[in-house]
């Protein structure tokens, strides 16, 4: 929570959606939030998530939520089956609160949290009576986030949920001769490829120069410190700001150079 001019605690709500910015969807959510929690501050994480790409939204949320002040309420809506029988969720790791559909979006935050309590939002008293069933970002998720920000106990939103849907995205696989098989799990706007390979996946004490990464028929020898460690236009592999192995092209797009997509396989081996 952020302090106001007189030291009062201002509720902080962070929004993440695939709604884009050309329509009224994000504005409607903000309007509903301000109607319930007028003192709240609203921060936009991103609204240009690829439509219906739950995995990308999960990764974005995982990558940034711990940069916010404790008490922040995250309202994340990427919801391909909006209006269906899938549940609506509220969760907390003890420091932050999360609102999202039950489609795996929250599994990224859960994966890096020591504890994660999940509740099913069933309290119709907090829901907005909208038109139709296709805008639960406005009618369910925004009101739930606003009520949490004003101090409503998370338990008041509904009962515990012990079988949240999850995505299997975050673990690299070992196969023959100690090699690792990972995948591209996110591509940022610069065309950098973020993978699910972490430093702990490598043998202890391995030399960065001995690592060989293979992707889309290309080989990258060694891990470097930064983009500028190689010449402009050259491929480079390094540990990125999220702690994951990333592949980039200095001053170019690795995604374009390699025709890479999320889900592409990466292999990592150690040169002896």
C-alpha positions, 0 to 999 in steps of 0.5 A: 500500500502507498502512503497518501499526503497525510500518511494514510495507506492508499490501496494499490491495485495492479491490472494485467489483461489482454484487453489492449488499449483501443477499447473501453474494457480497461477503463470500465474496470478502473471505473468500477474499482474507483467506485468501490475504492475511490482512494485506491491507486491503479497501476497498469502492468500490461494490457497487450498480452497476446489475446488468450495467452494465459501462459504469457500472463502467468509469466508476466505476473510471476516476473514482477509482482514481488517488485510491488509494495506488500499489500498490493492487489493484482487483478489479472484477466486473460480469460478465453472461456469467460462466462463459463462454469470455470471458477473465479479465484482470489489468492494470497501468499501472505504478502500480496493478493491476487484475483484471476480466473481459474485457468492456470494464470496464478500458477506462476505466482504460486511457483515462487511463493512459500505459501499460497492460499486460494479461494473461490469467489462465490460472494454474489453480493460483491459482484456487479450486475452487468449486461451479459456474461462476457465481461467478468473483468468489470463485473466480478474481478474488478469488484473483488480486487476493489473490495480486497483493497478496502480491507475486506477479508479474503475469506469473505469472497468465498470458500477455500479452493484446493484444486486450482488449475495449473500450467506445467511450464516452469521445469526444464527436463533432463535427458541422455548424458545430462543434457537439459531440454527447456522451452521458450516460455516468453518473448519480450517486445525486443524479441528476446527469448526467455526460457524455463532454464534456471541456474540451479538446473546446471551442474554445480561449478560449471564454467559459463564458457563450457555451456552450449545452447542449441535452438532452431538449428543454431548453436550458441557457445558459452554464457555471457554477461550482457547483450554487449558482450557480443558484436551487433547482430550476433546471438548471445545467451545469458542469465536475464533479469528474471533469473532465467536463461535468455537468448538474444541478438545484440541490437536485433530480434532473436525471435525474428532471426530464428523464427522462434515462437513460445514453446520452441525447444532449447537444449543445453549441454556442457562441453568437456 
